[in-house]
Amino acid sequence: MFAAINGIDLYYKETGQGEPIVFIHGLGETANSWRHQIGHFSPSYKVIAMDLRGHGQSGTDEEFITMELLARDVLALMDHLGIDQAHFVGHSMGGIVSQAIAAHHADRMLSMALSDSAGYYPPPMGTTGLETRLKNIDCLTMAEMAVVIAEGACRPNAPAEVIEEVRALFAANRKEPYRQATISTLTADYREYHSKMRLPTLLMVGEFDKITPLAYSEFLNSVLVYSKLKIIPDAAHMTKLENPLEYNRLLAEFLETAGR
């Protein structure tokens, strides 16, 4: 389905009944990357997942993609669907978008679950690491980029079908929106707001994650008042695809009491 949101056509999926869960995907992903979660949670919850601006089937315009703009899109979609409050689940960049919402619109949130995410990107990731990424984006095709990303984002000896799914996901990206979102992701910094994010929070990270390593989640766990940290085994950065059974188990356990 599509909704006219903030000057663009935003693609989204809505299914199920119950308390709403809003799933926000990572950089270069789409709503379909939540397929394991949509199927698992829709029997008990109203599940909403969208293609963020510039991703998948959603449009874009002349405005530079920022975390705050993506957050406004998510809230506008909630308004369009008549949803006042929801549980938020954000993966990687989606976790930063969730923090952008928590910083300024925490009243819209019942809880927040962040997987393989960060509150900010310390050097070298946010400095020379960003420079290297932008050079690769400028010099390589998205198909070539996707091969590199899939190798780095999945755990050692990940099943070939998972690696291929991740590769295809990133290969389908449009370069300019992906470049903009990369800049805004790796320069995001929500440290000044963390002490004010006083809502139930689950932090999940893959045991082999090198893109957003355990230290990033440990930092968030130290500054978010009502957070708890869980490590997902047999997974690197793409936890929801690499080990969906454990991802869903931990998330379901958290949601049973979160926001109540």
C-alpha positions in Angstrom: 0.0 0.0 0.0 1.0 3.6 -0.5 0.4 6.7 1.5 1.0 10.3 0.4 3.4 11.4 3.2 5.4 14.6 3.4 5.4 15.2 -0.4 6.3 11.6 -1.4 4.5 8.3 -1.9 5.6 6.0 1.0 5.1 2.3 0.6 4.1 0.4 3.7 2.7 -2.9 4.9 0.0 -3.2 7.6 -1.3 -6.5 8.9 -2.6 -8.1 12.1 -4.6 -6.8 15.1 -3.7 -5.6 18.6 -1.1 -3.2 19.9 0.8 -1.6 17.1 4.5 -2.4 16.3 6.3 -0.1 13.9 9.3 -1.8 12.3 12.0 0.5 10.9 14.6 -1.1 8.6 18.2 -0.3 8.3 20.2 1.6 5.7 19.7 0.1 2.2 17.0 -2.3 3.3 13.2 -2.4 2.8 10.1 -3.5 4.7 10.5 -7.0 3.3 13.7 -7.4 5.3 11.3 -7.8 8.3 9.5 -10.7 6.7 10.4 -13.1 9.5 9.1 -10.7 12.1 5.9 -9.7 10.2 4.9 -13.3 10.0 5.7 -14.0 13.6 4.1 -11.0 15.3 1.0 -10.2 13.1 -1.2 -12.9 14.8 -0.9 -10.9 18.1 -0.1 -7.3 17.1 -0.9 -4.8 14.4 2.3 -4.8 12.4 3.4 -1.8 10.3 6.6 -1.8 8.2 7.5 0.7 5.6 10.1 1.3 2.9 11.8 4.4 4.2 12.1 7.5 2.0 14.5 6.7 -0.9 14.4 3.0 -0.2 12.5 0.2 -2.0 9.2 1.4 -3.5 9.1 4.7 -1.6 9.7 7.9 -3.3 12.0 10.8 -2.6 12.2 14.5 -3.4 14.8 17.2 -3.4 15.1 17.3 0.4 18.3 15.7 1.7 17.6 12.5 3.7 18.3 13.0 7.4 17.4 10.9 10.4 14.9 13.7 11.5 13.2 13.6 8.1 12.9 9.8 8.2 11.4 10.2 11.7 8.9 12.7 10.5 7.9 10.3 7.7 7.3 7.5 10.2 5.2 9.7 12.5 3.2 11.0 9.5 2.5 7.4 8.5 1.2 6.7 12.0 -1.0 9.7 11.8 -2.3 8.5 8.4 -3.1 5.2 9.9 -4.7 6.7 13.0 -2.1 5.3 15.4 -1.3 7.4 18.5 1.2 5.2 20.1 3.2 2.1 19.1 6.1 -0.2 20.0 9.1 0.7 17.9 11.6 -1.8 16.5 14.5 -0.3 14.7 17.4 -2.1 13.1 20.8 -0.4 12.5 19.8 3.0 10.8 16.3 2.3 11.9 17.5 2.3 15.5 18.8 5.8 15.0 15.5 6.9 13.4 13.8 5.4 16.5 16.1 7.5 18.7 15.3 10.6 16.7 11.6 9.9 17.6 12.4 9.1 21.2 14.4 12.4 21.5 11.5 14.6 20.5 8.3 12.5 20.4 8.6 10.0 23.2 4.9 10.3 23.8 4.3 8.4 20.6 6.3 5.4 21.9 5.2 2.5 24.1 8.7 1.0 24.0 11.8 0.9 21.8 13.8 -2.1 20.6 17.1 -1.4 18.8 19.0 -4.1 17.1 22.6 -3.7 15.8 22.4 0.0 16.2 24.3 2.9 17.8 23.7 6.2 19.6 26.5 7.7 17.7 29.4 6.5 15.5 32.8 7.1 17.2 36.0 7.4 15.1 37.0 5.8 12.9 33.6 4.7 11.8 32.1 8.2 11.7 35.2 9.9 10.3 37.6 8.0 8.0 35.2 5.1 7.8 32.6 7.4 6.4 35.1 8.8 3.9 35.9 5.2 2.7 32.3 4.3 2.4 31.5 7.4 0.3 34.5 6.7 -2.0 33.2 3.1 -2.5 29.7 4.4 -3.3 31.1 6.9 -5.8 33.4 4.4 -7.5 31.4 1.2 -7.4 28.0 0.2 -8.8 25.4 -0.7 -6.2 25.7 -4.4 -7.4 29.4 -4.3 -6.6 28.7 -2.5 -3.3 26.2 -5.1 -2.4 28.8 -7.9 -2.6 31.1 -6.1 -0.2 28.2 -5.3 2.2 26.8 -8.8 2.2 30.3 -10.3 3.1 30.8 -7.8 6.0 27.2 -7.9 7.4 26.7 -11.6 7.7 28.3 -14.0 10.2 31.2 -16.3 9.2 29.8 -19.3 7.3 26.4 -17.8 7.0 24.0 -19.8 4.8 24.4 -19.0 1.1 20.7 -18.1 0.8 21.0 -15.5 3.6 24.1 -13.9 2.0 22.3 -13.9 -1.4 19.2 -12.3 0.1 21.3 -9.5 1.7 23.3 -9.0 -1.6 20.1 -8.7 -3.6 18.6 -6.3 -1.0 21.5 -3.8 -1.3 22.0 -4.2 -5.0 18.5 -2.9 -5.6 19.3 0.5 -4.0 19.3 3.8 -5.8 22.7 5.3 -5.4 21.9 9.0 -4.5 19.4 8.3 -1.7 21.7 5.6 -0.4 24.6 8.0 -0.3 22.6 10.6 1.5 21.3 8.2 4.1 24.8 6.9 4.6 26.1 10.4 5.5 23.2 11.1 7.8 23.5 7.7 9.5 27.2 7.8 10.3 27.1 11.5 11.4 24.1 11.0 13.7 24.6 11.7 17.4 21.9 11.4 20.0 24.0 11.4 23.2 22.6 14.7 24.5 19.1 13.1 24.5 19.8 9.6 25.9 19.2 10.6 29.6 15.7 11.7 28.6 14.8 8.5 26.8 13.0 7.0 29.8 11.0 4.2 28.2 11.4 0.4 28.1 14.2 -0.4 25.7 15.6 -3.7 24.4 19.1 -3.7 22.9 20.0 -6.6 20.7 23.3 -7.2 18.9 24.8 -10.1 16.9 27.7 -11.8 18.5 29.8 -11.4 15.4 28.6 -7.9 14.5 31.6 -5.8 13.2 29.5 -3.0 11.7 27.9 -2.0 15.0 29.9 -4.0 17.5 28.9 -5.0 21.0 30.6 -1.9 22.4 28.1 0.3 20.7 25.2 -1.5 22.4 27.0 -1.5 25.7 27.3 2.2 25.5 23.6 2.6 24.9 22.9 0.2 27.7 24.9 2.4 30.1 23.1 5.6 29.3 19.5 4.5 28.6 17.8 4.3 32.0 15.3 1.4 31.3 17.3 -0.7 28.9 18.5 -4.3 28.8 21.0 -5.8 26.5 20.8 -9.2 24.8 23.4 -10.8 22.5 22.1 -12.9 19.6 24.2 -15.9 18.8 25.1 -17.2 15.3 24.6 -13.7 13.8 26.6 -10.7 12.8 24.9 -7.4 11.7 21.8 -8.8 10.0 20.4 -10.5 13.1 16.8 -10.5 12.1 17.7 -12.4 8.9 20.5 -14.5 10.3 18.9 -15.8 13.4 15.2 -14.8 13.2 14.1 -17.4 15.8 16.2 -16.0 18.6 15.5 -12.4 17.4 11.8 -13.0 17.6 12.0 -14.9 20.9 13.8 -12.0 22.6 11.6 -9.4 21.1 8.4 -11.3 22.0 9.6 -11.7 25.6 10.3 -8.0 25.8 7.0 -6.9 24.3 5.0 -9.0 26.7 5.7 -6.5 29.5 6.9 -3.4 27.7 4.7 -0.3 27.8 2.4 -1.9 30.5 
